[in-house]
Amino acid sequence: MQLTGQVNTLTYSLISVFQLNKKLIDKESHTKVNQARAKAIEVFQELGVPNSRVEDYKYTNLQPSFSGEYNRVLSNPKDANGLLAEFQCEVPELSTSQVYCVNGWYSQAKALENLPKSVFIGGFKEFAIKFPHLVDQYYNEAAPKDKEGMVALNTAFAQDGFAIYVPKGVVVEEPIQVVNIITSESDLAVNQRNLIIIEDNAQAKVMVCDHTLAPYKFLINSVSEVFVGENSVFDIYNLQSQHNLTTQVAGTYIRQRKHSNVMTNMLTLHAGMARNNIYVSMDDEHCETHLNGLFLADKNQHVDNFTFIDHSKPNCYSNELFKGVMDDFSTGVFTGKIMVRPDAQKTNAFQSNNNLLLTNNAKINTKPQLEIYADDVKCSHGATIGQLDQNAMFYLRSRGLGVEEARILLMYAFTYEVVERIRVEPLKEQIKKLVEKRFRGELDKCESCVVCGNMGTKVSCL
């Protein structure tokens, strides 16, 4: 393709990297994926990497992070299993089927004994080979490929990731756990593409855990497309625990059909810069969505959650709750938009964003939005920003608690409502412990797994 004179330096640089490596990128990918690259790079040339002049990224300028020099893993790293032999990410007392991805590439699956035979969990590239008709039907259909520069960039570069397919009528009793590991001996950029298909009358729960394991700059641009069929129930929990040198743009794009029920919970325990895009499209009547999130930040960390719930059909229900706790010089952003289209009568939609600032230097920018074009609806939205209640602090101190213990107890109580909405009991209990550890400063690690703080034999990271 020819680059126009209006393309800025960063966009030109990334397109040049793509053109230089296109043959290798195509060689390691499926035909359907390759066919989408040409259009994607054209869209990216037009949109580029967002900066603060883009309204939806007003408080998050991604261009400095994307301007660095990064290596890229453009072929499947065959030696990843050696790392996984020394690494575990598990929840005590919870049995899961597991998928491991290293640097954006599927590596291996474990503990599949209790998984129904018809269910597929594994690599996206492998899935495309086995189920080309499903890739033709679903790939690049939920993500806003023509409107979002990060999706276009991912579509141009992505080669692999994970795929989960639950056929019609199948109920997966045990949660499916996806572990994304980023590790390198130099600064690294990763583009990962994931696909989840839950067909009609099916049920599944997915836990996604994001880890960084080496003290280098990591730039992660991931896109996950999720399709939930009629009368299906689907939960997805995403735990981000990455060191301060990590920038992650994580897009989750969900499309629901009639009578489906979706629960999401985005839990950012530790991240350098995180931008989470969560889009939910209700494509049919009687859809139900519960969209939850908790983000904790300190030092100079930055967490930006952007959500969009699209009510396009009548008789649908959504309930959204995000909470943030900001310490030191950290910054947070919440932008939540609920769209109620003209045909979406009898919509019930509720949104709330509550934030706690622990210092005078911490900042949060919150923008709850309702855009309603139907007249028979029940909708509400709101946001709060505050500090620790000094009366509650005095009460706890008067009962014998020290300043730090009282402070931690109040912060923990503030986050409780989001964590309590997790519908997997052992995971809920483990997240409660991790949140407390985070408040005590025990998850502040940069050179290894953020959660457990070391890399040794059989390390447990949840």
VEXVOTI-632049 format. One record per residue (C-alpha): x, y, z; residue number from 1. Coordinates in steps of 0.02 Angstrom, whole numbers, plus 50000, padded with zeros to 5 digits. Example, Ala and Ser with C-alpha at 12.3 -4.5 7.8 and 13.67 -1.06 7.14 Angstrom:
BEGIN
<fivex u="50615" v="49775" w="50390" nr="1"/>
<fivex u="50684" v="49947" w="50357" nr="2"/>
END
This chain:
BEGIN
<fivex u="50000" v="50000" w="50000" nr="1"/>
<fivex u="50053" v="50180" w="49971" nr="2"/>
<fivex u="50071" v="50291" w="50124" nr="3"/>
<fivex u="50001" v="50467" w="50110" nr="4"/>
<fivex u="50096" v="50621" w="50163" nr="5"/>
<fivex u="49971" v="50649" w="50304" nr="6"/>
<fivex u="50019" v="50492" w="50398" nr="7"/>
<fivex u="50111" v="50538" w="50558" nr="8"/>
<fivex u="50280" v="50467" w="50606" nr="9"/>
<fivex u="50214" v="50337" w="50730" nr="10"/>
<fivex u="50082" v="50271" w="50609" nr="11"/>
<fivex u="50210" v="50265" w="50470" nr="12"/>
<fivex u="50331" v="50170" w="50582" nr="13"/>
<fivex u="50203" v="50037" w="50631" nr="14"/>
<fivex u="50142" v="50014" w="50453" nr="15"/>
<fivex u="50322" v="49996" w="50396" nr="16"/>
<fivex u="50350" v="49859" w="50525" nr="17"/>
<fivex u="50195" v="49771" w="50461" nr="18"/>
<fivex u="50248" v="49783" w="50278" nr="19"/>
<fivex u="50424" v="49724" w="50317" nr="20"/>
<fivex u="50360" v="49568" w="50408" nr="21"/>
<fivex u="50199" v="49532" w="50314" nr="22"/>
<fivex u="50261" v="49372" w="50230" nr="23"/>
<fivex u="50312" v="49297" w="50396" nr="24"/>
<fivex u="50151" v="49356" w="50480" nr="25"/>
<fivex u="50047" v="49274" w="50342" nr="26"/>
<fivex u="50150" v="49115" w="50344" nr="27"/>
<fivex u="50111" v="49084" w="50527" nr="28"/>
<fivex u="49925" v="49122" w="50513" nr="29"/>
<fivex u="49763" v="49053" w="50442" nr="30"/>
<fivex u="49698" v="49111" w="50273" nr="31"/>
<fivex u="49541" v="49192" w="50345" nr="32"/>
<fivex u="49646" v="49295" w="50464" nr="33"/>
<fivex u="49765" v="49346" w="50325" nr="34"/>
<fivex u="49622" v="49404" w="50216" nr="35"/>
<fivex u="49572" v="49535" w="50344" nr="36"/>
<fivex u="49744" v="49617" w="50355" nr="37"/>
<fivex u="49738" v="49729" w="50202" nr="38"/>
<fivex u="49578" v="49816" w="50255" nr="39"/>
<fivex u="49638" v="49827" w="50435" nr="40"/>
<fivex u="49800" v="49916" w="50391" nr="41"/>
<fivex u="49702" v="50040" w="50284" nr="42"/>
<fivex u="49589" v="50078" w="50432" nr="43"/>
<fivex u="49739" v="50094" w="50546" nr="44"/>
<fivex u="49822" v="50215" w="50425" nr="45"/>
<fivex u="49668" v="50324" w="50441" nr="46"/>
<fivex u="49642" v="50310" w="50630" nr="47"/>
<fivex u="49818" v="50281" w="50697" nr="48"/>
<fivex u="49861" v="50257" w="50880" nr="49"/>
<fivex u="49741" v="50358" w="50989" nr="50"/>
<fivex u="49801" v="50509" w="51086" nr="51"/>
<fivex u="49711" v="50629" w="51202" nr="52"/>
<fivex u="49635" v="50723" w="51054" nr="53"/>
<fivex u="49525" v="50571" w="51020" nr="54"/>
<fivex u="49370" v="50594" w="51128" nr="55"/>
<fivex u="49359" v="50414" w="51187" nr="56"/>
<fivex u="49543" v="50423" w="51239" nr="57"/>
<fivex u="49537" v="50599" w="51311" nr="58"/>
<fivex u="49631" v="50552" w="51470" nr="59"/>
<fivex u="49740" v="50412" w="51399" nr="60"/>
<fivex u="49872" v="50453" w="51270" nr="61"/>
<fivex u="49937" v="50288" w="51201" nr="62"/>
<fivex u="50059" v="50361" w="51077" nr="63"/>
<fivex u="50210" v="50375" w="51196" nr="64"/>
<fivex u="50195" v="50190" w="51240" nr="65"/>
<fivex u="50181" v="50136" w="51057" nr="66"/>
<fivex u="50327" v="50247" w="51005" nr="67"/>
<fivex u="50459" v="50137" w="51087" nr="68"/>
<fivex u="50570" v="50009" w="51003" nr="69"/>
<fivex u="50502" v="49834" w="51031" nr="70"/>
<fivex u="50545" v="49660" w="50973" nr="71"/>
<fivex u="50404" v="49551" w="50909" nr="72"/>
<fivex u="50374" v="49363" w="50914" nr="73"/>
<fivex u="50312" v="49327" w="50737" nr="74"/>
<fivex u="50330" v="49138" w="50742" nr="75"/>
<fivex u="50274" v="49011" w="50871" nr="76"/>
<fivex u="50401" v="49001" w="51014" nr="77"/>
<fivex u="50432" v="48814" w="51028" nr="78"/>
<fivex u="50526" v="48823" w="51192" nr="79"/>
<fivex u="50382" v="48895" w="51296" nr="80"/>
<fivex u="50341" v="48730" w="51380" nr="81"/>
<fivex u="50501" v="48739" w="51481" nr="82"/>
<fivex u="50438" v="48898" w="51562" nr="83"/>
<fivex u="50267" v="48823" w="51598" nr="84"/>
<fivex u="50346" v="48675" w="51686" nr="85"/>
<fivex u="50398" v="48798" w="51821" nr="86"/>
<fivex u="50242" v="48905" w="51822" nr="87"/>
<fivex u="50066" v="48880" w="51887" nr="88"/>
<fivex u="49919" v="48998" w="51902" nr="89"/>
<fivex u="49781" v="48916" w="52000" nr="90"/>
<fivex u="49645" v="48945" w="52128" nr="91"/>
<fivex u="49652" v="48831" w="52281" nr="92"/>
<fivex u="49505" v="48711" w="52295" nr="93"/>
<fivex u="49449" v="48750" w="52117" nr="94"/>
<fivex u="49470" v="48625" w="51977" nr="95"/>
<fivex u="49489" v="48705" w="51805" nr="96"/>
<fivex u="49532" v="48661" w="51626" nr="97"/>
<fivex u="49679" v="48771" w="51578" nr="98"/>
<fivex u="49745" v="48856" w="51423" nr="99"/>
<fivex u="49918" v="48938" w="51422" nr="100"/>
<fivex u="49975" v="49072" w="51300" nr="101"/>
<fivex u="50152" v="49141" w="51299" nr="102"/>
<fivex u="50189" v="49306" w="51214" nr="103"/>
<fivex u="50025" v="49299" w="51118" nr="104"/>
<fivex u="50048" v="49119" w="51057" nr="105"/>
<fivex u="49952" v="48967" w="51116" nr="106"/>
<fivex u="50070" v="48852" w="51209" nr="107"/>
<fivex u="49975" v="48709" w="51289" nr="108"/>
<fivex u="49816" v="48652" w="51376" nr="109"/>
<fivex u="49808" v="48557" w="51540" nr="110"/>
<fivex u="49682" v="48461" w="51645" nr="111"/>
<fivex u="49557" v="48424" w="51508" nr="112"/>
<fivex u="49494" v="48261" w="51582" nr="113"/>
<fivex u="49327" v="48330" w="51641" nr="114"/>
<fivex u="49294" v="48434" w="51487" nr="115"/>
<fivex u="49151" v="48374" w="51374" nr="116"/>
<fivex u="49223" v="48293" w="51217" nr="117"/>
<fivex u="49138" v="48415" w="51098" nr="118"/>
<fivex u="49212" v="48569" w="51182" nr="119"/>
<fivex u="49368" v="48647" w="51106" nr="120"/>
<fivex u="49494" v="48746" w="51207" nr="121"/>
<fivex u="49663" v="48783" w="51131" nr="122"/>
<fivex u="49751" v="48896" w="51008" nr="123"/>
<fivex u="49658" v="49013" w="50891" nr="124"/>
<fivex u="49765" v="48958" w="50743" nr="125"/>
<fivex u="49727" v="48775" w="50778" nr="126"/>
<fivex u="49541" v="48815" w="50797" nr="127"/>
<fivex u="49539" v="48902" w="50627" nr="128"/>
<fivex u="49609" v="48745" w="50546" nr="129"/>
<fivex u="49483" v="48629" w="50630" nr="130"/>
<fivex u="49330" v="48741" w="50616" nr="131"/>
<fivex u="49353" v="48854" w="50464" nr="132"/>
<fivex u="49164" v="48878" w="50445" nr="133"/>
<fivex u="49154" v="48951" w="50621" nr="134"/>
<fivex u="49299" v="49068" w="50588" nr="135"/>
<fivex u="49211" v="49124" w="50427" nr="136"/>
<fivex u="49053" v="49156" w="50528" nr="137"/>
<fivex u="49124" v="49242" w="50682" nr="138"/>
<fivex u="49299" v="49312" w="50656" nr="139"/>
<fivex u="49308" v="49502" w="50652" nr="140"/>
<fivex u="49120" v="49519" w="50673" nr="141"/>
<fivex u="49101" v="49582" w="50852" nr="142"/>
<fivex u="49251" v="49698" w="50864" nr="143"/>
<fivex u="49230" v="49876" w="50794" nr="144"/>
<fivex u="49358" v="49848" w="50657" nr="145"/>
<fivex u="49318" v="50008" w="50561" nr="146"/>
<fivex u="49304" v="50126" w="50709" nr="147"/>
<fivex u="49441" v="50080" w="50831" nr="148"/>
<fivex u="49625" v="50100" w="50786" nr="149"/>
<fivex u="49683" v="49972" w="50914" nr="150"/>
<fivex u="49568" v="49839" w="50842" nr="151"/>
<fivex u="49630" v="49879" w="50666" nr="152"/>
<fivex u="49812" v="49866" w="50723" nr="153"/>
<fivex u="49777" v="49701" w="50810" nr="154"/>
<fivex u="49687" v="49632" w="50656" nr="155"/>
<fivex u="49837" v="49678" w="50548" nr="156"/>
<fivex u="49968" v="49598" w="50660" nr="157"/>
<fivex u="49881" v="49459" w="50759" nr="158"/>
<fivex u="49925" v="49279" w="50721" nr="159"/>
<fivex u="49872" v="49174" w="50870" nr="160"/>
<fivex u="49792" v="49176" w="51041" nr="161"/>
<fivex u="49665" v="49064" w="51124" nr="162"/>
<fivex u="49497" v="48997" w="51064" nr="163"/>
<fivex u="49353" v="48922" w="51164" nr="164"/>
<fivex u="49206" v="48837" w="51079" nr="165"/>
<fivex u="49057" v="48765" w="51173" nr="166"/>
<fivex u="48931" v="48683" w="51054" nr="167"/>
<fivex u="48742" v="48690" w="51069" nr="168"/>
<fivex u="48667" v="48619" w="51228" nr="169"/>
<fivex u="48834" v="48584" w="51313" nr="170"/>
<fivex u="48859" v="48635" w="51495" nr="171"/>
<fivex u="49040" v="48652" w="51552" nr="172"/>
<fivex u="49033" v="48625" w="51740" nr="173"/>
<fivex u="49213" v="48671" w="51782" nr="174"/>
<fivex u="49280" v="48845" w="51743" nr="175"/>
<fivex u="49400" v="48863" w="51598" nr="176"/>
<fivex u="49557" v="48958" w="51647" nr="177"/>
<fivex u="49662" v="49054" w="51520" nr="178"/>
<fivex u="49836" v="49107" w="51576" nr="179"/>
<fivex u="49921" v="49240" w="51470" nr="180"/>
<fivex u="50107" v="49254" w="51507" nr="181"/>
<fivex u="50221" v="49389" w="51438" nr="182"/>
<fivex u="50407" v="49362" w="51462" nr="183"/>
<fivex u="50562" v="49410" w="51365" nr="184"/>
<fivex u="50745" v="49461" w="51377" nr="185"/>
<fivex u="50708" v="49628" w="51294" nr="186"/>
<fivex u="50566" v="49751" w="51267" nr="187"/>
<fivex u="50423" v="49661" w="51178" nr="188"/>
<fivex u="50264" v="49705" w="51083" nr="189"/>
<fivex u="50124" v="49575" w="51077" nr="190"/>
<fivex u="49964" v="49569" w="50974" nr="191"/>
<fivex u="49849" v="49429" w="51031" nr="192"/>
<fivex u="49681" v="49379" w="50954" nr="193"/>
<fivex u="49555" v="49273" w="51049" nr="194"/>
<fivex u="49387" v="49199" w="51003" nr="195"/>
<fivex u="49252" v="49129" w="51119" nr="196"/>
<fivex u="49094" v="49049" w="51048" nr="197"/>
<fivex u="48956" v="48990" w="51166" nr="198"/>
<fivex u="48817" v="48918" w="51059" nr="199"/>
<fivex u="48630" v="48905" w="51099" nr="200"/>
<fivex u="48578" v="48828" w="51266" nr="201"/>
<fivex u="48758" v="48812" w="51324" nr="202"/>
<fivex u="48847" v="48867" w="51483" nr="203"/>
<fivex u="49027" v="48907" w="51527" nr="204"/>
<fivex u="49134" v="49010" w="51644" nr="205"/>
<fivex u="49303" v="49078" w="51589" nr="206"/>
<fivex u="49442" v="49152" w="51697" nr="207"/>
<fivex u="49576" v="49252" w="51607" nr="208"/>
<fivex u="49737" v="49289" w="51703" nr="209"/>
<fivex u="49865" v="49411" w="51632" nr="210"/>
<fivex u="50043" v="49402" w="51699" nr="211"/>
<fivex u="50211" v="49483" w="51656" nr="212"/>
<fivex u="50367" v="49393" w="51715" nr="213"/>
<fivex u="50522" v="49491" w="51664" nr="214"/>
<fivex u="50581" v="49669" w="51703" nr="215"/>
<fivex u="50566" v="49739" w="51527" nr="216"/>
<fivex u="50443" v="49853" w="51439" nr="217"/>
<fivex u="50295" v="49757" w="51371" nr="218"/>
<fivex u="50166" v="49825" w="51251" nr="219"/>
<fivex u="50011" v="49715" w="51236" nr="220"/>
<fivex u="49867" v="49745" w="51116" nr="221"/>
<fivex u="49739" v="49605" w="51134" nr="222"/>
<fivex u="49566" v="49582" w="51059" nr="223"/>
<fivex u="49440" v="49453" w="51120" nr="224"/>
<fivex u="49278" v="49423" w="51025" nr="225"/>
<fivex u="49139" v="49335" w="51121" nr="226"/>
<fivex u="48977" v="49265" w="51049" nr="227"/>
<fivex u="48841" v="49203" w="51166" nr="228"/>
<fivex u="48696" v="49109" w="51088" nr="229"/>
<fivex u="48511" v="49097" w="51134" nr="230"/>
<fivex u="48468" v="49040" w="51310" nr="231"/>
<fivex u="48653" v="49028" w="51355" nr="232"/>
<fivex u="48742" v="49078" w="51514" nr="233"/>
<fivex u="48919" v="49144" w="51509" nr="234"/>
<fivex u="49035" v="49217" w="51642" nr="235"/>
<fivex u="49205" v="49294" w="51606" nr="236"/>
<fivex u="49325" v="49354" w="51741" nr="237"/>
<fivex u="49483" v="49446" w="51690" nr="238"/>
<fivex u="49622" v="49468" w="51818" nr="239"/>
<fivex u="49761" v="49589" w="51770" nr="240"/>
<fivex u="49919" v="49577" w="51874" nr="241"/>
<fivex u="50062" v="49653" w="51775" nr="242"/>
<fivex u="50215" v="49753" w="51823" nr="243"/>
<fivex u="50239" v="49940" w="51808" nr="244"/>
<fivex u="50331" v="49931" w="51641" nr="245"/>
<fivex u="50179" v="49855" w="51555" nr="246"/>
<fivex u="50057" v="49944" w="51441" nr="247"/>
<fivex u="49905" v="49840" w="51397" nr="248"/>
<fivex u="49760" v="49883" w="51283" nr="249"/>
<fivex u="49632" v="49745" w="51310" nr="250"/>
<fivex u="49474" v="49742" w="51205" nr="251"/>
<fivex u="49330" v="49625" w="51247" nr="252"/>
<fivex u="49185" v="49631" w="51125" nr="253"/>
<fivex u="49030" v="49531" w="51170" nr="254"/>
<fivex u="48879" v="49495" w="51061" nr="255"/>
<fivex u="48723" v="49419" w="51141" nr="256"/>
<fivex u="48572" v="49329" w="51071" nr="257"/>
<fivex u="48395" v="49303" w="51141" nr="258"/>
<fivex u="48375" v="49256" w="51325" nr="259"/>
<fivex u="48563" v="49248" w="51354" nr="260"/>
<fivex u="48642" v="49295" w="51520" nr="261"/>
<fivex u="48817" v="49368" w="51530" nr="262"/>
<fivex u="48922" v="49413" w="51682" nr="263"/>
<fivex u="49089" v="49503" w="51664" nr="264"/>
<fivex u="49209" v="49558" w="51799" nr="265"/>
<fivex u="49367" v="49657" w="51754" nr="266"/>
<fivex u="49487" v="49653" w="51902" nr="267"/>
<fivex u="49643" v="49761" w="51883" nr="268"/>
<fivex u="49751" v="49724" w="52034" nr="269"/>
<fivex u="49915" v="49789" w="51965" nr="270"/>
<fivex u="49963" v="49869" w="51800" nr="271"/>
<fivex u="50079" v="50004" w="51733" nr="272"/>
<fivex u="49957" v="50074" w="51605" nr="273"/>
<fivex u="49796" v="49980" w="51568" nr="274"/>
<fivex u="49661" v="50027" w="51444" nr="275"/>
<fivex u="49513" v="49907" w="51448" nr="276"/>
<fivex u="49382" v="49920" w="51311" nr="277"/>
<fivex u="49224" v="49821" w="51350" nr="278"/>
<fivex u="49082" v="49823" w="51224" nr="279"/>
<fivex u="48920" v="49726" w="51245" nr="280"/>
<fivex u="48796" v="49716" w="51102" nr="281"/>
<fivex u="48623" v="49650" w="51139" nr="282"/>
<fivex u="48568" v="49588" w="50968" nr="283"/>
<fivex u="48404" v="49510" w="51022" nr="284"/>
<fivex u="48263" v="49522" w="51150" nr="285"/>
<fivex u="48272" v="49471" w="51333" nr="286"/>
<fivex u="48461" v="49482" w="51350" nr="287"/>
<fivex u="48536" v="49509" w="51523" nr="288"/>
<fivex u="48708" v="49581" w="51560" nr="289"/>
<fivex u="48801" v="49611" w="51723" nr="290"/>
<fivex u="48957" v="49714" w="51692" nr="291"/>
<fivex u="49072" v="49735" w="51843" nr="292"/>
<fivex u="49246" v="49801" w="51871" nr="293"/>
<fivex u="49372" v="49842" w="52007" nr="294"/>
<fivex u="49534" v="49936" w="51977" nr="295"/>
<fivex u="49671" v="49971" w="52105" nr="296"/>
<fivex u="49817" v="50086" w="52069" nr="297"/>
<fivex u="49961" v="50169" w="52160" nr="298"/>
<fivex u="50128" v="50255" w="52122" nr="299"/>
<fivex u="50113" v="50324" w="51944" nr="300"/>
<fivex u="50001" v="50187" w="51875" nr="301"/>
<fivex u="49859" v="50229" w="51756" nr="302"/>
<fivex u="49700" v="50125" w="51731" nr="303"/>
<fivex u="49568" v="50173" w="51602" nr="304"/>
<fivex u="49405" v="50074" w="51586" nr="305"/>
<fivex u="49294" v="50113" w="51436" nr="306"/>
<fivex u="49128" v="50022" w="51426" nr="307"/>
<fivex u="48988" v="50027" w="51299" nr="308"/>
<fivex u="48823" v="49933" w="51319" nr="309"/>
<fivex u="48714" v="49937" w="51164" nr="310"/>
<fivex u="48529" v="49904" w="51193" nr="311"/>
<fivex u="48464" v="49882" w="51016" nr="312"/>
<fivex u="48315" v="49767" w="51050" nr="313"/>
<fivex u="48170" v="49775" w="51177" nr="314"/>
<fivex u="48153" v="49691" w="51346" nr="315"/>
<fivex u="48337" v="49686" w="51392" nr="316"/>
<fivex u="48421" v="49717" w="51559" nr="317"/>
<fivex u="48595" v="49779" w="51604" nr="318"/>
<fivex u="48674" v="49819" w="51772" nr="319"/>
<fivex u="48848" v="49896" w="51777" nr="320"/>
<fivex u="48958" v="49930" w="51929" nr="321"/>
<fivex u="49139" v="49988" w="51925" nr="322"/>
<fivex u="49242" v="50040" w="52075" nr="323"/>
<fivex u="49416" v="50115" w="52084" nr="324"/>
<fivex u="49542" v="50144" w="52223" nr="325"/>
<fivex u="49681" v="50267" w="52180" nr="326"/>
<fivex u="49835" v="50295" w="52290" nr="327"/>
<fivex u="49995" v="50400" w="52278" nr="328"/>
<fivex u="50006" v="50489" w="52109" nr="329"/>
<fivex u="49903" v="50362" w="52014" nr="330"/>
<fivex u="49767" v="50409" w="51890" nr="331"/>
<fivex u="49607" v="50322" w="51842" nr="332"/>
<fivex u="49477" v="50343" w="51707" nr="333"/>
<fivex u="49301" v="50274" w="51690" nr="334"/>
<fivex u="49196" v="50307" w="51536" nr="335"/>
<fivex u="49033" v="50210" w="51532" nr="336"/>
<fivex u="48906" v="50232" w="51394" nr="337"/>
<fivex u="48735" v="50152" w="51384" nr="338"/>
<fivex u="48648" v="50167" w="51216" nr="339"/>
<fivex u="48460" v="50134" w="51208" nr="340"/>
<fivex u="48406" v="50131" w="51025" nr="341"/>
<fivex u="48231" v="50175" w="50962" nr="342"/>
<fivex u="48170" v="49995" w="50953" nr="343"/>
<fivex u="48235" v="49951" w="51127" nr="344"/>
<fivex u="48074" v="49980" w="51224" nr="345"/>
<fivex u="48056" v="49905" w="51399" nr="346"/>
<fivex u="48242" v="49923" w="51429" nr="347"/>
<fivex u="48307" v="49919" w="51607" nr="348"/>
<fivex u="48484" v="49987" w="51619" nr="349"/>
<fivex u="48580" v="50041" w="51773" nr="350"/>
<fivex u="48758" v="50104" w="51789" nr="351"/>
<fivex u="48863" v="50158" w="51938" nr="352"/>
<fivex u="49045" v="50210" w="51958" nr="353"/>
<fivex u="49116" v="50239" w="52133" nr="354"/>
<fivex u="49294" v="50295" w="52165" nr="355"/>
<fivex u="49404" v="50315" w="52318" nr="356"/>
<fivex u="49553" v="50434" w="52319" nr="357"/>
<fivex u="49679" v="50398" w="52456" nr="358"/>
<fivex u="49791" v="50549" w="52429" nr="359"/>
<fivex u="49774" v="50727" w="52367" nr="360"/>
<fivex u="49884" v="50684" w="52218" nr="361"/>
<fivex u="49780" v="50538" w="52153" nr="362"/>
<fivex u="49656" v="50579" w="52015" nr="363"/>
<fivex u="49504" v="50501" w="51934" nr="364"/>
<fivex u="49409" v="50560" w="51781" nr="365"/>
<fivex u="49236" v="50483" w="51768" nr="366"/>
<fivex u="49107" v="50505" w="51631" nr="367"/>
<fivex u="48947" v="50403" w="51648" nr="368"/>
<fivex u="48832" v="50424" w="51498" nr="369"/>
<fivex u="48655" v="50380" w="51447" nr="370"/>
<fivex u="48597" v="50402" w="51268" nr="371"/>
<fivex u="48413" v="50357" w="51256" nr="372"/>
<fivex u="48304" v="50355" w="51100" nr="373"/>
<fivex u="48159" v="50253" w="51169" nr="374"/>
<fivex u="48022" v="50318" w="51284" nr="375"/>
<fivex u="47969" v="50164" w="51384" nr="376"/>
<fivex u="48128" v="50128" w="51482" nr="377"/>
<fivex u="48201" v="50128" w="51658" nr="378"/>
<fivex u="48379" v="50192" w="51658" nr="379"/>
<fivex u="48495" v="50272" w="51784" nr="380"/>
<fivex u="48677" v="50316" w="51798" nr="381"/>
<fivex u="48790" v="50400" w="51925" nr="382"/>
<fivex u="48966" v="50423" w="51989" nr="383"/>
<fivex u="49045" v="50465" w="52157" nr="384"/>
<fivex u="49221" v="50519" w="52204" nr="385"/>
<fivex u="49273" v="50527" w="52386" nr="386"/>
<fivex u="49402" v="50492" w="52519" nr="387"/>
<fivex u="49405" v="50379" w="52670" nr="388"/>
<fivex u="49267" v="50421" w="52794" nr="389"/>
<fivex u="49352" v="50502" w="52943" nr="390"/>
<fivex u="49206" v="50461" w="53058" nr="391"/>
<fivex u="49221" v="50278" w="53012" nr="392"/>
<fivex u="49409" v="50290" w="53037" nr="393"/>
<fivex u="49384" v="50366" w="53210" nr="394"/>
<fivex u="49259" v="50229" w="53254" nr="395"/>
<fivex u="49381" v="50090" w="53206" nr="396"/>
<fivex u="49525" v="50176" w="53296" nr="397"/>
<fivex u="49419" v="50192" w="53453" nr="398"/>
<fivex u="49394" v="50002" w="53446" nr="399"/>
<fivex u="49580" v="49973" w="53455" nr="400"/>
<fivex u="49632" v="49961" w="53272" nr="401"/>
<fivex u="49791" v="50046" w="53216" nr="402"/>
<fivex u="49789" v="50178" w="53079" nr="403"/>
<fivex u="49849" v="50060" w="52942" nr="404"/>
<fivex u="49733" v="49917" w="52990" nr="405"/>
<fivex u="49583" v="50034" w="52997" nr="406"/>
<fivex u="49631" v="50107" w="52828" nr="407"/>
<fivex u="49645" v="49935" w="52748" nr="408"/>
<fivex u="49479" v="49879" w="52823" nr="409"/>
<fivex u="49388" v="50030" w="52751" nr="410"/>
<fivex u="49465" v="50005" w="52579" nr="411"/>
<fivex u="49421" v="49821" w="52582" nr="412"/>
<fivex u="49241" v="49862" w="52629" nr="413"/>
<fivex u="49232" v="49984" w="52483" nr="414"/>
<fivex u="49283" v="49849" w="52357" nr="415"/>
<fivex u="49176" v="49711" w="52434" nr="416"/>
<fivex u="49022" v="49740" w="52327" nr="417"/>
<fivex u="49113" v="49708" w="52163" nr="418"/>
<fivex u="49206" v="49554" w="52223" nr="419"/>
<fivex u="49047" v="49483" w="52299" nr="420"/>
<fivex u="48968" v="49476" w="52125" nr="421"/>
<fivex u="49089" v="49341" w="52067" nr="422"/>
<fivex u="48986" v="49183" w="52037" nr="423"/>
<fivex u="49129" v="49058" w="52065" nr="424"/>
<fivex u="49145" v="49039" w="52253" nr="425"/>
<fivex u="49329" v="48982" w="52267" nr="426"/>
<fivex u="49381" v="49120" w="52146" nr="427"/>
<fivex u="49284" v="49247" w="52247" nr="428"/>
<fivex u="49373" v="49197" w="52407" nr="429"/>
<fivex u="49543" v="49202" w="52323" nr="430"/>
<fivex u="49511" v="49374" w="52248" nr="431"/>
<fivex u="49464" v="49438" w="52421" nr="432"/>
<fivex u="49634" v="49380" w="52484" nr="433"/>
<fivex u="49725" v="49458" w="52336" nr="434"/>
<fivex u="49636" v="49624" w="52359" nr="435"/>
<fivex u="49689" v="49627" w="52542" nr="436"/>
<fivex u="49868" v="49585" w="52492" nr="437"/>
<fivex u="49865" v="49724" w="52365" nr="438"/>
<fivex u="49812" v="49849" w="52497" nr="439"/>
<fivex u="49953" v="49788" w="52609" nr="440"/>
<fivex u="50080" v="49814" w="52469" nr="441"/>
<fivex u="50118" v="49629" w="52454" nr="442"/>
<fivex u="50083" v="49620" w="52265" nr="443"/>
<fivex u="50205" v="49759" w="52218" nr="444"/>
<fivex u="50331" v="49658" w="52117" nr="445"/>
<fivex u="50415" v="49704" w="51954" nr="446"/>
<fivex u="50540" v="49569" w="51914" nr="447"/>
<fivex u="50429" v="49416" w="51921" nr="448"/>
<fivex u="50250" v="49362" w="51941" nr="449"/>
<fivex u="50158" v="49509" w="52017" nr="450"/>
<fivex u="50041" v="49402" w="52120" nr="451"/>
<fivex u="50159" v="49279" w="52200" nr="452"/>
<fivex u="50321" v="49378" w="52186" nr="453"/>
<fivex u="50440" v="49239" w="52137" nr="454"/>
<fivex u="50478" v="49114" w="52002" nr="455"/>
<fivex u="50517" v="48943" w="52067" nr="456"/>
<fivex u="50460" v="48765" w="52050" nr="457"/>
<fivex u="50271" v="48753" w="52043" nr="458"/>
<fivex u="50238" v="48934" w="52078" nr="459"/>
<fivex u="50056" v="48973" w="52114" nr="460"/>
<fivex u="49997" v="49143" w="52051" nr="461"/>
<fivex u="49817" v="49148" w="52109" nr="462"/>
END
